[in-house]
């Protein structure tokens, strides 16, 4: 990269960073006391604030964890597919890709089975009480 392009790139980068910073600061300043305004609006609409119970909190944590596990599954599958497609005649790389796919699927089955078992048990306990 020539010196001329480095200066242009630096100038453009700093300008972009300045615009982003200024817009973020402006947005933060205009929001003000958003929680109070939101609570006031919700009160006028007849919506009251409810506190979450322990089972709802645990359910939300499980949902976030399963979403994260699904993301990891997706990334591993894309990576393994990329390895397999670019392996060409390299048997070692193709075998590595197949192993990643196999272990990822096994992990997903175990995770979903554990979720299903947990869901069934909690559903039964909920219907008892």
N, C-alpha and C positions, 0 to 999 in steps of 0.2 A: 504494500500500500504506500503510495507516495505521500509526501509531506502535505501536499495540497488536500488530498482526500482525508487524511487524518484530521486536519483542522476542520474540514467541513463536517466530518462525522462527529467530532467532539462538540462542535457548535450545535449541531442538530440534537445530539443526545442531551446536552445541558438545557437546551430550549424545551425539549420534550419533558425532561424531569421537572423543570420549573413550572410548566403548565400543569402537570399532574399534581405537584405539591400545592400550587395555588388553588386548584379546583377542589382538592381535598380539604384544605383549610377553610375555603368558602362554604363547602357543604357542612362541615362540622360547626361553623359559626351560625348557619341558618337553621340548623336543627333545634338548637337551644335545648329547652327542657322537654324533649320528645316524650319521655315516659309519662310525665304529668298530663300532657295534652292527649296522649293515647288513652290514659285511664279516664280522663274526663269524657272523651268521646264514647268510650265503651260504656261508661255509666249512663250517659244519655240514651244509648241504644238498648239499655237493659241487660247488658252483659256484666256479670260479676266475676271477680277474680277467684278462681278455685285453686286450692293447694293440691298438689299431686300426691297421691298415696305411694307407698313403698312399691307396690306391684307395678304401678305405672312407670315409676322411675326405673325399676329393673327391666321392664319391657323396652323402654327407650334405650337403655344401655345395650341390651341384646340386639336391638334393631341396628344401632350404630356399629356394633361389632360385626354383625353379619354383613352389613354394607361394606365394611372395610375388608372383610374376608372375600367378598365377591369381587372387589376391586383387585385384590391380590391375585385371585384366580384369573381374572381377565388379563392382567399384565403378564402372568406366567404363561398363559396359553398363547398370547400374541408373540411373546419372546420365543417360545418353543416352536411355533409355526414359522417364525422368521428363520430360526436355526435350521429347521428341516428344509425349508424352501431354498436356502442358500447353501445347503450341504453339497449339492451336486454329486460328486463321486466320493466324497469324504464320509466313509461309513461310521467313523468315530463320532462325527458331529451329528449325523442322522440318529445314531443310537442314543446320544445325549438328549436330543430333542424328544425322542420317543419316551425316554425315561422321565423327563420333566413332565410330559403330558400325562403319563400313567400315574405318577405320584401326585400330580395336581388333582387329577380326577378322584383318586382315592381319598385325598384330603378333603375334597369337596363333599364326597359321599359321607364321610365320617362326620363332618360339620353339620350337614343337613340332617343326618340321622340323630345326632345329639340334640339338635333343635326340635325335631319332631317328637322325640321322647320327652324332652322338657315341656313342650307345649301340651302334649297329652296328659302328663302328670299334673301340671298346673291347672288344666281345664277340669280334670277330675276333682282336684282339691277345691277348686272354685265352686263346683256344682254341689259338693258336700256341705260346704259352710253356708 
